[in-house]
Amino acid sequence: MGSDRLVVVTTESVPGHRIVEVLGLVRGNTIRARHLGRDIMAGLKSMVGGEIKSYTELLTRAREEALERMLEEAEQMGATAVVNLRFTTASVMQGAAELFAYGTAVRTEPGQ
């Protein structure tokens, strides 16, 4: 996985590059609340089965926003890559959840 600006991977290293400096933890998050209309439609959909597209879209947007915030932090640190990217979620209150992206900002250069 990558961005237009930084290489972003879920692995400990970047293929074809060596890590020359570890800059530290970077993170981004967003908290999203469910929508009553979506909940009603989701309830109906759960009776017949299948994907609940409104929730899929909500989580996709939340994941993208958390990732973008993490990348901004990495850029401010002068990183060329983020390794060990992870996502996690947590309920913060009934009907609202946090999506959290985190990884390690590093500087890399070509070569192993």
Secondary structure as the mmCIF struct_conf table of DSSP 4:
data_model
#
loop_
_struct_conf.conf_type_id
_struct_conf.id
_struct_conf.beg_label_comp_id
_struct_conf.beg_label_asym_id
_struct_conf.beg_label_seq_id
_struct_conf.end_label_comp_id
_struct_conf.end_label_asym_id
_struct_conf.end_label_seq_id
STRN STRN1 GLY A 2 GLY A 2
BEND BEND1 ASP A 4 LEU A 6
STRN STRN2 VAL A 7 VAL A 8
BEND BEND2 THR A 10 SER A 13
TURN_TY1_P TURN_TY1_P1 PRO A 15 GLY A 16
STRN STRN3 HIS A 17 ALA A 33
HELX_RH_AL_P HELX_RH_AL_P1 LEU A 36 VAL A 48
BEND BEND3 GLY A 50 GLY A 50
HELX_RH_AL_P HELX_RH_AL_P2 LYS A 53 GLN A 76
TURN_TY1_P TURN_TY1_P2 MET A 77 GLY A 78
BEND BEND4 THR A 80 THR A 80
STRN STRN4 ALA A 81 MET A 93
TURN_TY1_P TURN_TY1_P3 GLN A 94 GLY A 95
STRN STRN5 ALA A 96 PRO A 110
#
